[in-house]
Amino acid sequence: MRDHNKQQKWKRRRQTSRILLSGFVSFLIVFGIHITLTLAQEAVPPVQQTKGNNLIAQVSSNDAWRQAAANNINTYRKGDLTVLVTNANGTPVPNADVHVAMKRHAYNFGSAVDENIVYSGSTNPDANKYRDSIPHLFNQAVIENGLKWSKWDNLELRPRTIETLKWLRDKNLTVRGHNLVWPSFQNSPPSLETLYNNTLKQQGQAAADKVLRDTIITHIRDEVAYLKGQINDWDVINEPSDNNAFQKILGQSVLVDWFKAAHEADPNAVLYINENFYNNSTHGDQYESEIQYLLNNGAPLGGIGIESHLMDGIISIPQLVSILDRLAKFNLPIKITEFDIFTSDKQSQANITRDCLTAVFGHPATNGFIMWGFWDRAQWFENGPIYDRDWNLKLSGKVYMDLVYKEWWTDVVGKTDANGEYKVRGFLGDYEVTAKNNLVSKTVSTTLSRNGTKLTIGT
């Protein structure tokens, strides 16, 4: 959602925020409490308290949501793998060595990536480290700006987006497309508003409305068709609750038309609506209403996006879970699409990352958790969750690595039983399984699904 051209503005605002925060230091010491400072919108938000249910990171290990998440992770994120080892005659082999090695999560863990760095071809250490980190950390990516309408229409910039898409797919990442319609003139090419106003002036309202409708539909069809087969998920509509100029002009039914146009151009892409939704407010009611309207009117809606830029207020993990519960009623996959945290407190950033990851991965309705940038020098307000400016792993980065590639990762060894079988309950995803019988060793690739997988390896 966010552009790098806003970084300088954010630097100035962060400096202002630091000055404001420092003025409260003596207050904190005198009263001996942890407080949260509510600053103006777009400023760096407050440091997390350590007590209470109104905060996003809960420090107690006994919170009910944690146990519920753990139970759900075991139920919904794992499957039973049975490996049968046989000899050349097809006879089961007891006591054979088996190594079950996970290679890729089925769940989507990803980040927005800067197409300028990926495309640059630069051999400087930062660019190399950036490119090397993407497939090491993630299995899904979203190009930060290059697929937005204004950037896509810039034919000088388009090649770097195309090459970045190819690079990501070559690295075995799936790709999200963000976004097709951000329904306001300010988030569309300037030429669109000019065309609309000129048509309105010269030909009247009906003609202006028609040219607006036709131009948006043409854009959707052209971009999606051009990238057919390369994009797994499309954010067809971005932030329609706050960006609704086009709906006001053309009517709400145009939302359905946009989804249908995208589906016709690429029937295999999963089509999302993407929105800010942090609490059970009127904003949340509006998002639900939009989703229900799309479904009631035959839109090929395939998924629900929740941005999760945690800046305008801080919610509790139980509140986050209630949001997921609330949207789960639509029976569509829910994805956290733009996660980041506005805080300068590194431990708080780690706690929030840990708890959000756990709650989201532990909710059966979700299918992905996407960060909006991971490295401070290529993140829209220079505070990504993984690496600082000098490539030091942050506390929140360590949390991510420990959860995604240790706690939620399966890599085990064992021996077959008397029936020649080795059984393990592992996390869903792609595996390499190696069986060794005497001097004969064989490795087979397989995918573990929630329904379980049975694999026979002849040695």
TORKOL-4160 file (C-alpha; in steps of 0.2 Angstrom, whole numbers, padded with zeros to 4 digits, m for minus):
459
<pt num="1" X="0000" Y="0000" Z="0000"/>
<pt num="2" X="0014" Y="0012" Z="0005"/>
<pt num="3" X="0026" Y="0021" Z="m0007"/>
<pt num="4" X="0045" Y="0025" Z="m0003"/>
<pt num="5" X="0042" Y="0043" Z="m0009"/>
<pt num="6" X="0034" Y="0046" Z="0008"/>
<pt num="7" X="0050" Y="0041" Z="0017"/>
<pt num="8" X="0057" Y="0059" Z="0020"/>
<pt num="9" X="0040" Y="0064" Z="0027"/>
<pt num="10" X="0041" Y="0050" Z="0039"/>
<pt num="11" X="0058" Y="0054" Z="0044"/>
<pt num="12" X="0053" Y="0072" Z="0049"/>
<pt num="13" X="0037" Y="0065" Z="0058"/>
<pt num="14" X="0047" Y="0052" Z="0067"/>
<pt num="15" X="0059" Y="0066" Z="0073"/>
<pt num="16" X="0045" Y="0076" Z="0080"/>
<pt num="17" X="0038" Y="0060" Z="0088"/>
<pt num="18" X="0054" Y="0057" Z="0097"/>
<pt num="19" X="0054" Y="0075" Z="0104"/>
<pt num="20" X="0036" Y="0073" Z="0110"/>
<pt num="21" X="0041" Y="0056" Z="0118"/>
<pt num="22" X="0056" Y="0063" Z="0127"/>
<pt num="23" X="0045" Y="0075" Z="0136"/>
<pt num="24" X="0036" Y="0062" Z="0145"/>
<pt num="25" X="0052" Y="0053" Z="0152"/>
<pt num="26" X="0052" Y="0061" Z="0169"/>
<pt num="27" X="0033" Y="0058" Z="0170"/>
<pt num="28" X="0036" Y="0039" Z="0167"/>
<pt num="29" X="0050" Y="0038" Z="0180"/>
<pt num="30" X="0040" Y="0048" Z="0194"/>
<pt num="31" X="0024" Y="0038" Z="0193"/>
<pt num="32" X="0033" Y="0021" Z="0190"/>
<pt num="33" X="0021" Y="0015" Z="0177"/>
<pt num="34" X="0022" Y="0010" Z="0158"/>
<pt num="35" X="0010" Y="0021" Z="0149"/>
<pt num="36" X="0005" Y="0022" Z="0130"/>
<pt num="37" X="0007" Y="0039" Z="0122"/>
<pt num="38" X="m0007" Y="0042" Z="0109"/>
<pt num="39" X="0001" Y="0054" Z="0096"/>
<pt num="40" X="m0007" Y="0062" Z="0081"/>
<pt num="41" X="m0012" Y="0050" Z="0067"/>
<pt num="42" X="0004" Y="0046" Z="0056"/>
<pt num="43" X="0016" Y="0049" Z="0070"/>
<pt num="44" X="0026" Y="0034" Z="0078"/>
<pt num="45" X="0014" Y="0026" Z="0089"/>
<pt num="46" X="0016" Y="0022" Z="0108"/>
<pt num="47" X="0027" Y="0009" Z="0116"/>
<pt num="48" X="0018" Y="m0006" Z="0122"/>
<pt num="49" X="0012" Y="m0008" Z="0140"/>
<pt num="50" X="0015" Y="m0024" Z="0149"/>
<pt num="51" X="m0001" Y="m0027" Z="0157"/>
<pt num="52" X="m0020" Y="m0026" Z="0152"/>
<pt num="53" X="m0031" Y="m0033" Z="0138"/>
<pt num="54" X="m0031" Y="m0017" Z="0128"/>
<pt num="55" X="m0014" Y="m0020" Z="0120"/>
<pt num="56" X="m0008" Y="m0030" Z="0106"/>
<pt num="57" X="0006" Y="m0040" Z="0114"/>
<pt num="58" X="0001" Y="m0050" Z="0129"/>
<pt num="59" X="0015" Y="m0054" Z="0140"/>
<pt num="60" X="0006" Y="m0068" Z="0150"/>
<pt num="61" X="0010" Y="m0086" Z="0144"/>
<pt num="62" X="m0007" Y="m0092" Z="0151"/>
<pt num="63" X="m0018" Y="m0082" Z="0140"/>
<pt num="64" X="m0032" Y="m0092" Z="0133"/>
<pt num="65" X="m0029" Y="m0087" Z="0115"/>
<pt num="66" X="m0012" Y="m0095" Z="0116"/>
<pt num="67" X="m0018" Y="m0112" Z="0120"/>
<pt num="68" X="m0032" Y="m0110" Z="0107"/>
<pt num="69" X="m0019" Y="m0106" Z="0094"/>
<pt num="70" X="m0007" Y="m0120" Z="0099"/>
<pt num="71" X="m0022" Y="m0132" Z="0098"/>
<pt num="72" X="m0027" Y="m0125" Z="0081"/>
<pt num="73" X="m0009" Y="m0126" Z="0074"/>
<pt num="74" X="m0008" Y="m0144" Z="0079"/>
<pt num="75" X="m0025" Y="m0148" Z="0071"/>
<pt num="76" X="m0025" Y="m0137" Z="0055"/>
<pt num="77" X="m0006" Y="m0134" Z="0051"/>
<pt num="78" X="0000" Y="m0152" Z="0053"/>
<pt num="79" X="m0003" Y="m0169" Z="0044"/>
<pt num="80" X="0001" Y="m0187" Z="0047"/>
<pt num="81" X="0015" Y="m0193" Z="0036"/>
<pt num="82" X="0018" Y="m0212" Z="0034"/>
<pt num="83" X="0034" Y="m0218" Z="0026"/>
<pt num="84" X="0034" Y="m0237" Z="0020"/>
<pt num="85" X="0052" Y="m0243" Z="0016"/>
<pt num="86" X="0053" Y="m0259" Z="0005"/>
<pt num="87" X="0067" Y="m0268" Z="m0003"/>
<pt num="88" X="0070" Y="m0273" Z="m0021"/>
<pt num="89" X="0057" Y="m0287" Z="m0019"/>
<pt num="90" X="0044" Y="m0275" Z="m0012"/>
<pt num="91" X="0045" Y="m0282" Z="0005"/>
<pt num="92" X="0044" Y="m0270" Z="0020"/>
<pt num="93" X="0061" Y="m0267" Z="0028"/>
<pt num="94" X="0061" Y="m0265" Z="0047"/>
<pt num="95" X="0074" Y="m0254" Z="0056"/>
<pt num="96" X="0078" Y="m0244" Z="0040"/>
<pt num="97" X="0084" Y="m0226" Z="0043"/>
<pt num="98" X="0072" Y="m0212" Z="0038"/>
<pt num="99" X="0075" Y="m0194" Z="0037"/>
<pt num="100" X="0060" Y="m0182" Z="0034"/>
<pt num="101" X="0066" Y="m0165" Z="0029"/>
<pt num="102" X="0054" Y="m0151" Z="0026"/>
<pt num="103" X="0058" Y="m0139" Z="0012"/>
<pt num="104" X="0044" Y="m0127" Z="0010"/>
<pt num="105" X="0029" Y="m0122" Z="0020"/>
<pt num="106" X="0012" Y="m0124" Z="0013"/>
<pt num="107" X="0007" Y="m0108" Z="0022"/>
<pt num="108" X="0011" Y="m0092" Z="0014"/>
<pt num="109" X="0025" Y="m0082" Z="0023"/>
<pt num="110" X="0030" Y="m0067" Z="0013"/>
<pt num="111" X="0035" Y="m0049" Z="0011"/>
<pt num="112" X="0033" Y="m0034" Z="0000"/>
<pt num="113" X="0049" Y="m0032" Z="m0010"/>
<pt num="114" X="0057" Y="m0017" Z="m0019"/>
<pt num="115" X="0057" Y="m0020" Z="m0037"/>
<pt num="116" X="0071" Y="m0007" Z="m0040"/>
<pt num="117" X="0083" Y="m0016" Z="m0029"/>
<pt num="118" X="0079" Y="m0033" Z="m0036"/>
<pt num="119" X="0080" Y="m0027" Z="m0054"/>
<pt num="120" X="0095" Y="m0016" Z="m0052"/>
<pt num="121" X="0108" Y="m0030" Z="m0055"/>
<pt num="122" X="0119" Y="m0020" Z="m0043"/>
<pt num="123" X="0133" Y="m0030" Z="m0036"/>
<pt num="124" X="0135" Y="m0019" Z="m0020"/>
<pt num="125" X="0134" Y="m0029" Z="m0004"/>
<pt num="126" X="0117" Y="m0022" Z="0001"/>
<pt num="127" X="0108" Y="m0027" Z="m0015"/>
<pt num="128" X="0116" Y="m0044" Z="m0015"/>
<pt num="129" X="0110" Y="m0047" Z="0003"/>
<pt num="130" X="0093" Y="m0041" Z="m0001"/>
<pt num="131" X="0091" Y="m0052" Z="m0016"/>
<pt num="132" X="0098" Y="m0067" Z="m0006"/>
<pt num="133" X="0087" Y="m0064" Z="0009"/>
<pt num="134" X="0070" Y="m0065" Z="m0001"/>
<pt num="135" X="0070" Y="m0084" Z="m0005"/>
<pt num="136" X="0079" Y="m0088" Z="0011"/>
<pt num="137" X="0065" Y="m0079" Z="0022"/>
<pt num="138" X="0049" Y="m0081" Z="0012"/>
<pt num="139" X="0039" Y="m0092" Z="0000"/>
<pt num="140" X="0028" Y="m0078" Z="m0006"/>
<pt num="141" X="0031" Y="m0060" Z="m0011"/>
<pt num="142" X="0022" Y="m0044" Z="m0017"/>
<pt num="143" X="0030" Y="m0031" Z="m0028"/>
<pt num="144" X="0028" Y="m0015" Z="m0018"/>
<pt num="145" X="0024" Y="m0002" Z="m0031"/>
<pt num="146" X="0027" Y="m0009" Z="m0049"/>
<pt num="147" X="0009" Y="m0016" Z="m0051"/>
<pt num="148" X="m0001" Y="m0001" Z="m0045"/>
<pt num="149" X="m0010" Y="0007" Z="m0060"/>
<pt num="150" X="0001" Y="0023" Z="m0061"/>
<pt num="151" X="0017" Y="0013" Z="m0061"/>
<pt num="152" X="0011" Y="m0001" Z="m0072"/>
<pt num="153" X="0006" Y="0012" Z="m0085"/>
<pt num="154" X="0024" Y="0020" Z="m0085"/>
<pt num="155" X="0032" Y="0010" Z="m0099"/>
<pt num="156" X="0049" Y="0015" Z="m0094"/>
<pt num="157" X="0047" Y="0007" Z="m0077"/>
<pt num="158" X="0037" Y="m0008" Z="m0082"/>
<pt num="159" X="0052" Y="m0019" Z="m0088"/>
<pt num="160" X="0059" Y="m0019" Z="m0070"/>
<pt num="161" X="0042" Y="m0025" Z="m0063"/>
<pt num="162" X="0042" Y="m0039" Z="m0077"/>
<pt num="163" X="0060" Y="m0044" Z="m0073"/>
<pt num="164" X="0056" Y="m0044" Z="m0054"/>
<pt num="165" X="0041" Y="m0055" Z="m0057"/>
<pt num="166" X="0052" Y="m0067" Z="m0067"/>
<pt num="167" X="0066" Y="m0067" Z="m0054"/>
<pt num="168" X="0053" Y="m0071" Z="m0040"/>
<pt num="169" X="0045" Y="m0085" Z="m0049"/>
<pt num="170" X="0062" Y="m0092" Z="m0054"/>
<pt num="171" X="0066" Y="m0092" Z="m0035"/>
<pt num="172" X="0051" Y="m0103" Z="m0032"/>
<pt num="173" X="0041" Y="m0089" Z="m0024"/>
<pt num="174" X="0022" Y="m0086" Z="m0027"/>
<pt num="175" X="0017" Y="m0068" Z="m0031"/>
<pt num="176" X="0003" Y="m0057" Z="m0025"/>
<pt num="177" X="m0002" Y="m0043" Z="m0037"/>
<pt num="178" X="m0005" Y="m0027" Z="m0028"/>
<pt num="179" X="m0017" Y="m0018" Z="m0034"/>
<pt num="180" X="m0028" Y="m0016" Z="m0048"/>
<pt num="181" X="m0040" Y="m0003" Z="m0042"/>
<pt num="182" X="m0037" Y="0009" Z="m0028"/>
<pt num="183" X="m0053" Y="0018" Z="m0031"/>
<pt num="184" X="m0050" Y="0036" Z="m0030"/>
<pt num="185" X="m0042" Y="0048" Z="m0042"/>
<pt num="186" X="m0028" Y="0052" Z="m0031"/>
<pt num="187" X="m0022" Y="0034" Z="m0031"/>
<pt num="188" X="m0024" Y="0032" Z="m0050"/>
<pt num="189" X="m0015" Y="0039" Z="m0065"/>
<pt num="190" X="m0017" Y="0058" Z="m0066"/>
<pt num="191" X="m0023" Y="0056" Z="m0084"/>
<pt num="192" X="m0039" Y="0047" Z="m0078"/>
<pt num="193" X="m0045" Y="0062" Z="m0068"/>
<pt num="194" X="m0041" Y="0074" Z="m0083"/>
<pt num="195" X="m0050" Y="0063" Z="m0095"/>
<pt num="196" X="m0065" Y="0062" Z="m0083"/>
<pt num="197" X="m0066" Y="0081" Z="m0081"/>
<pt num="198" X="m0063" Y="0085" Z="m0099"/>
<pt num="199" X="m0077" Y="0073" Z="m0104"/>
<pt num="200" X="m0089" Y="0079" Z="m0091"/>
<pt num="201" X="m0086" Y="0097" Z="m0097"/>
<pt num="202" X="m0088" Y="0093" Z="m0115"/>
<pt num="203" X="m0100" Y="0079" Z="m0116"/>
<pt num="204" X="m0109" Y="0079" Z="m0099"/>
<pt num="205" X="m0111" Y="0067" Z="m0084"/>
<pt num="206" X="m0117" Y="0051" Z="m0093"/>
<pt num="207" X="m0102" Y="0052" Z="m0106"/>
<pt num="208" X="m0090" Y="0055" Z="m0091"/>
<pt num="209" X="m0096" Y="0041" Z="m0081"/>
<pt num="210" X="m0095" Y="0029" Z="m0096"/>
<pt num="211" X="m0077" Y="0034" Z="m0100"/>
<pt num="212" X="m0072" Y="0032" Z="m0082"/>
<pt num="213" X="m0081" Y="0015" Z="m0081"/>
<pt num="214" X="m0073" Y="0009" Z="m0098"/>
<pt num="215" X="m0056" Y="0015" Z="m0094"/>
<pt num="216" X="m0055" Y="0006" Z="m0077"/>
<pt num="217" X="m0062" Y="m0010" Z="m0084"/>
<pt num="218" X="m0049" Y="m0009" Z="m0099"/>
<pt num="219" X="m0035" Y="m0007" Z="m0087"/>
<pt num="220" X="m0040" Y="m0022" Z="m0076"/>
<pt num="221" X="m0042" Y="m0033" Z="m0092"/>
<pt num="222" X="m0026" Y="m0027" Z="m0099"/>
<pt num="223" X="m0015" Y="m0029" Z="m0084"/>
<pt num="224" X="m0022" Y="m0045" Z="m0078"/>
<pt num="225" X="m0021" Y="m0053" Z="m0096"/>
<pt num="226" X="m0003" Y="m0047" Z="m0098"/>
<pt num="227" X="0002" Y="m0056" Z="m0082"/>
<pt num="228" X="m0009" Y="m0071" Z="m0084"/>
<pt num="229" X="m0002" Y="m0086" Z="m0075"/>
<pt num="230" X="0011" Y="m0076" Z="m0066"/>
<pt num="231" X="0001" Y="m0069" Z="m0052"/>
<pt num="232" X="m0006" Y="m0081" Z="m0039"/>
<pt num="233" X="m0017" Y="m0068" Z="m0029"/>
<pt num="234" X="m0023" Y="m0051" Z="m0035"/>
<pt num="235" X="m0029" Y="m0037" Z="m0024"/>
<pt num="236" X="m0043" Y="m0032" Z="m0036"/>
<pt num="237" X="m0049" Y="m0018" Z="m0024"/>
<pt num="238" X="m0038" Y="m0009" Z="m0012"/>
<pt num="239" X="m0046" Y="0000" Z="0003"/>
<pt num="240" X="m0063" Y="0003" Z="m0004"/>
<pt num="241" X="m0070" Y="0010" Z="0013"/>
<pt num="242" X="m0059" Y="0025" Z="0013"/>
<pt num="243" X="m0056" Y="0026" Z="m0006"/>
<pt num="244" X="m0073" Y="0027" Z="m0013"/>
<pt num="245" X="m0074" Y="0041" Z="m0026"/>
<pt num="246" X="m0077" Y="0029" Z="m0040"/>
<pt num="247" X="m0091" Y="0020" Z="m0031"/>
<pt num="248" X="m0099" Y="0036" Z="m0028"/>
<pt num="249" X="m0099" Y="0041" Z="m0046"/>
<pt num="250" X="m0102" Y="0024" Z="m0054"/>
<pt num="251" X="m0112" Y="0015" Z="m0040"/>
<pt num="252" X="m0108" Y="0000" Z="m0029"/>
<pt num="253" X="m0111" Y="m0012" Z="m0043"/>
<pt num="254" X="m0095" Y="m0007" Z="m0051"/>
<pt num="255" X="m0086" Y="m0017" Z="m0038"/>
<pt num="256" X="m0093" Y="m0033" Z="m0045"/>
<pt num="257" X="m0089" Y="m0028" Z="m0062"/>
<pt num="258" X="m0071" Y="m0026" Z="m0058"/>
<pt num="259" X="m0070" Y="m0043" Z="m0050"/>
<pt num="260" X="m0078" Y="m0051" Z="m0065"/>
<pt num="261" X="m0066" Y="m0042" Z="m0077"/>
<pt num="262" X="m0051" Y="m0048" Z="m0068"/>
<pt num="263" X="m0058" Y="m0066" Z="m0067"/>
<pt num="264" X="m0061" Y="m0066" Z="m0086"/>
<pt num="265" X="m0043" Y="m0061" Z="m0089"/>
<pt num="266" X="m0036" Y="m0074" Z="m0078"/>
<pt num="267" X="m0048" Y="m0087" Z="m0071"/>
<pt num="268" X="m0034" Y="m0096" Z="m0061"/>
<pt num="269" X="m0029" Y="m0080" Z="m0050"/>
<pt num="270" X="m0037" Y="m0079" Z="m0033"/>
<pt num="271" X="m0045" Y="m0062" Z="m0032"/>
<pt num="272" X="m0045" Y="m0052" Z="m0015"/>
<pt num="273" X="m0052" Y="m0037" Z="m0008"/>
<pt num="274" X="m0039" Y="m0028" Z="0003"/>
<pt num="275" X="m0043" Y="m0016" Z="0018"/>
<pt num="276" X="m0038" Y="m0009" Z="0034"/>
<pt num="277" X="m0048" Y="m0017" Z="0048"/>
<pt num="278" X="m0041" Y="m0016" Z="0066"/>
<pt num="279" X="m0056" Y="m0017" Z="0077"/>
<pt num="280" X="m0075" Y="m0020" Z="0078"/>
<pt num="281" X="m0079" Y="m0002" Z="0073"/>
<pt num="282" X="m0090" Y="0005" Z="0060"/>
<pt num="283" X="m0076" Y="0003" Z="0048"/>
<pt num="284" X="m0076" Y="m0015" Z="0051"/>
<pt num="285" X="m0095" Y="m0015" Z="0048"/>
<pt num="286" X="m0092" Y="m0007" Z="0032"/>
<pt num="287" X="m0079" Y="m0020" Z="0026"/>
<pt num="288" X="m0091" Y="m0034" Z="0030"/>
<pt num="289" X="m0105" Y="m0026" Z="0021"/>
<pt num="290" X="m0094" Y="m0024" Z="0006"/>
<pt num="291" X="m0089" Y="m0042" Z="0006"/>
<pt num="292" X="m0107" Y="m0048" Z="0008"/>
<pt num="293" X="m0112" Y="m0037" Z="m0006"/>
<pt num="294" X="m0099" Y="m0044" Z="m0018"/>
<pt num="295" X="m0104" Y="m0062" Z="m0013"/>
<pt num="296" X="m0123" Y="m0058" Z="m0015"/>
<pt num="297" X="m0120" Y="m0051" Z="m0032"/>
<pt num="298" X="m0110" Y="m0065" Z="m0040"/>
<pt num="299" X="m0092" Y="m0057" Z="m0039"/>
<pt num="300" X="m0079" Y="m0071" Z="m0040"/>
<pt num="301" X="m0071" Y="m0065" Z="m0023"/>
<pt num="302" X="m0058" Y="m0078" Z="m0018"/>
<pt num="303" X="m0050" Y="m0070" Z="m0002"/>
<pt num="304" X="m0050" Y="m0057" Z="0011"/>
<pt num="305" X="m0035" Y="m0046" Z="0015"/>
<pt num="306" X="m0032" Y="m0037" Z="0031"/>
<pt num="307" X="m0018" Y="m0025" Z="0030"/>
<pt num="308" X="m0012" Y="m0024" Z="0048"/>
<pt num="309" X="m0001" Y="m0008" Z="0048"/>
<pt num="310" X="m0002" Y="m0006" Z="0067"/>
<pt num="311" X="m0001" Y="0012" Z="0069"/>
<pt num="312" X="m0018" Y="0021" Z="0072"/>
<pt num="313" X="m0021" Y="0012" Z="0088"/>
<pt num="314" X="m0016" Y="m0004" Z="0097"/>
<pt num="315" X="m0027" Y="m0018" Z="0099"/>
<pt num="316" X="m0026" Y="m0034" Z="0109"/>
<pt num="317" X="m0023" Y="m0051" Z="0102"/>
<pt num="318" X="m0040" Y="m0057" Z="0108"/>
<pt num="319" X="m0047" Y="m0042" Z="0098"/>
<pt num="320" X="m0037" Y="m0048" Z="0083"/>
<pt num="321" X="m0043" Y="m0066" Z="0085"/>
<pt num="322" X="m0061" Y="m0059" Z="0086"/>
<pt num="323" X="m0058" Y="m0050" Z="0069"/>
<pt num="324" X="m0053" Y="m0066" Z="0061"/>
<pt num="325" X="m0068" Y="m0075" Z="0068"/>
<pt num="326" X="m0079" Y="m0061" Z="0062"/>
<pt num="327" X="m0073" Y="m0063" Z="0044"/>
<pt num="328" X="m0071" Y="m0082" Z="0044"/>
<pt num="329" X="m0090" Y="m0083" Z="0042"/>
<pt num="330" X="m0088" Y="m0079" Z="0024"/>
<pt num="331" X="m0079" Y="m0096" Z="0021"/>
<pt num="332" X="m0065" Y="m0087" Z="0012"/>
<pt num="333" X="m0046" Y="m0088" Z="0015"/>
<pt num="334" X="m0040" Y="m0073" Z="0025"/>
<pt num="335" X="m0023" Y="m0066" Z="0023"/>
<pt num="336" X="m0013" Y="m0053" Z="0033"/>
<pt num="337" X="m0007" Y="m0043" Z="0018"/>
<pt num="338" X="0004" Y="m0028" Z="0025"/>
<pt num="339" X="0011" Y="m0031" Z="0042"/>
<pt num="340" X="0022" Y="m0019" Z="0051"/>
<pt num="341" X="0023" Y="m0010" Z="0067"/>
<pt num="342" X="0025" Y="0008" Z="0071"/>
<pt num="343" X="0036" Y="0007" Z="0087"/>
<pt num="344" X="0054" Y="0011" Z="0091"/>
<pt num="345" X="0055" Y="m0001" Z="0105"/>
<pt num="346" X="0063" Y="m0017" Z="0098"/>
<pt num="347" X="0057" Y="m0028" Z="0112"/>
<pt num="348" X="0039" Y="m0022" Z="0109"/>
<pt num="349" X="0041" Y="m0025" Z="0091"/>
<pt num="350" X="0047" Y="m0043" Z="0094"/>
<pt num="351" X="0033" Y="m0046" Z="0106"/>
<pt num="352" X="0020" Y="m0040" Z="0094"/>
<pt num="353" X="0027" Y="m0050" Z="0080"/>
<pt num="354" X="0028" Y="m0065" Z="0090"/>
<pt num="355" X="0010" Y="m0064" Z="0096"/>
<pt num="356" X="0002" Y="m0058" Z="0079"/>
<pt num="357" X="0011" Y="m0072" Z="0070"/>
<pt num="358" X="0006" Y="m0085" Z="0083"/>
<pt num="359" X="m0013" Y="m0079" Z="0083"/>
<pt num="360" X="m0014" Y="m0078" Z="0064"/>
<pt num="361" X="m0005" Y="m0095" Z="0060"/>
<pt num="362" X="m0016" Y="m0102" Z="0074"/>
<pt num="363" X="m0032" Y="m0097" Z="0066"/>
<pt num="364" X="m0039" Y="m0110" Z="0054"/>
<pt num="365" X="m0047" Y="m0096" Z="0042"/>
<pt num="366" X="m0030" Y="m0089" Z="0037"/>
<pt num="367" X="m0018" Y="m0094" Z="0024"/>
<pt num="368" X="m0004" Y="m0081" Z="0024"/>
<pt num="369" X="0005" Y="m0068" Z="0034"/>
<pt num="370" X="0014" Y="m0055" Z="0023"/>
<pt num="371" X="0025" Y="m0041" Z="0029"/>
<pt num="372" X="0026" Y="m0024" Z="0021"/>
<pt num="373" X="0045" Y="m0024" Z="0019"/>
<pt num="374" X="0058" Y="m0033" Z="0030"/>
<pt num="375" X="0074" Y="m0023" Z="0029"/>
<pt num="376" X="0075" Y="m0005" Z="0036"/>
<pt num="377" X="0083" Y="0003" Z="0021"/>
<pt num="378" X="0069" Y="m0004" Z="0010"/>
<pt num="379" X="0054" Y="m0001" Z="0021"/>
<pt num="380" X="0042" Y="0013" Z="0019"/>
<pt num="381" X="0045" Y="0020" Z="0036"/>
<pt num="382" X="0062" Y="0012" Z="0039"/>
<pt num="383" X="0057" Y="m0001" Z="0052"/>
<pt num="384" X="0055" Y="m0018" Z="0045"/>
<pt num="385" X="0052" Y="m0033" Z="0056"/>
<pt num="386" X="0068" Y="m0043" Z="0051"/>
<pt num="387" X="0084" Y="m0033" Z="0048"/>
<pt num="388" X="0090" Y="m0016" Z="0053"/>
<pt num="389" X="0099" Y="m0005" Z="0041"/>
<pt num="390" X="0116" Y="m0014" Z="0044"/>
<pt num="391" X="0108" Y="m0031" Z="0041"/>
<pt num="392" X="0108" Y="m0035" Z="0060"/>
<pt num="393" X="0095" Y="m0048" Z="0064"/>
<pt num="394" X="0082" Y="m0038" Z="0075"/>
<pt num="395" X="0073" Y="m0046" Z="0090"/>
<pt num="396" X="0058" Y="m0047" Z="0080"/>
<pt num="397" X="0068" Y="m0055" Z="0066"/>
<pt num="398" X="0074" Y="m0069" Z="0077"/>
<pt num="399" X="0056" Y="m0072" Z="0083"/>
<pt num="400" X="0051" Y="m0074" Z="0065"/>
<pt num="401" X="0065" Y="m0086" Z="0061"/>
<pt num="402" X="0063" Y="m0096" Z="0077"/>
<pt num="403" X="0044" Y="m0098" Z="0074"/>
<pt num="404" X="0043" Y="m0101" Z="0055"/>
<pt num="405" X="0059" Y="m0111" Z="0053"/>
<pt num="406" X="0061" Y="m0120" Z="0070"/>
<pt num="407" X="0046" Y="m0121" Z="0080"/>
<pt num="408" X="0034" Y="m0123" Z="0065"/>
<pt num="409" X="0046" Y="m0133" Z="0055"/>
<pt num="410" X="0048" Y="m0152" Z="0053"/>
<pt num="411" X="0065" Y="m0161" Z="0051"/>
<pt num="412" X="0067" Y="m0177" Z="0060"/>
<pt num="413" X="0076" Y="m0194" Z="0059"/>
<pt num="414" X="0070" Y="m0211" Z="0064"/>
<pt num="415" X="0069" Y="m0230" Z="0060"/>
<pt num="416" X="0055" Y="m0240" Z="0053"/>
<pt num="417" X="0045" Y="m0251" Z="0064"/>
<pt num="418" X="0042" Y="m0270" Z="0062"/>
<pt num="419" X="0030" Y="m0267" Z="0048"/>
<pt num="420" X="0043" Y="m0256" Z="0039"/>
<pt num="421" X="0034" Y="m0240" Z="0042"/>
<pt num="422" X="0040" Y="m0223" Z="0050"/>
<pt num="423" X="0026" Y="m0211" Z="0055"/>
<pt num="424" X="0027" Y="m0193" Z="0060"/>
<pt num="425" X="0015" Y="m0178" Z="0062"/>
<pt num="426" X="0023" Y="m0164" Z="0052"/>
<pt num="427" X="0019" Y="m0146" Z="0047"/>
<pt num="428" X="0010" Y="m0145" Z="0030"/>
<pt num="429" X="0022" Y="m0142" Z="0015"/>
<pt num="430" X="0035" Y="m0149" Z="0003"/>
<pt num="431" X="0047" Y="m0162" Z="0009"/>
<pt num="432" X="0062" Y="m0173" Z="0004"/>
<pt num="433" X="0061" Y="m0190" Z="0012"/>
<pt num="434" X="0077" Y="m0201" Z="0012"/>
<pt num="435" X="0076" Y="m0220" Z="0016"/>
<pt num="436" X="0092" Y="m0230" Z="0019"/>
<pt num="437" X="0093" Y="m0249" Z="0019"/>
<pt num="438" X="0110" Y="m0255" Z="0022"/>
<pt num="439" X="0121" Y="m0247" Z="0008"/>
<pt num="440" X="0106" Y="m0242" Z="m0002"/>
<pt num="441" X="0099" Y="m0224" Z="0000"/>
<pt num="442" X="0085" Y="m0216" Z="m0010"/>
<pt num="443" X="0077" Y="m0199" Z="m0008"/>
<pt num="444" X="0059" Y="m0195" Z="m0014"/>
<pt num="445" X="0050" Y="m0178" Z="m0014"/>
<pt num="446" X="0033" Y="m0177" Z="m0007"/>
<pt num="447" X="0019" Y="m0165" Z="m0001"/>
<pt num="448" X="0011" Y="m0167" Z="0016"/>
<pt num="449" X="m0007" Y="m0161" Z="0016"/>
<pt num="450" X="m0019" Y="m0160" Z="0030"/>
<pt num="451" X="m0027" Y="m0176" Z="0025"/>
<pt num="452" X="m0011" Y="m0185" Z="0027"/>
<pt num="453" X="0001" Y="m0193" Z="0015"/>
<pt num="454" X="0007" Y="m0211" Z="0013"/>
<pt num="455" X="0024" Y="m0213" Z="0004"/>
<pt num="456" X="0032" Y="m0229" Z="m0001"/>
<pt num="457" X="0051" Y="m0229" Z="m0004"/>
<pt num="458" X="0059" Y="m0244" Z="m0013"/>
<pt num="459" X="0077" Y="m0247" Z="m0008"/>
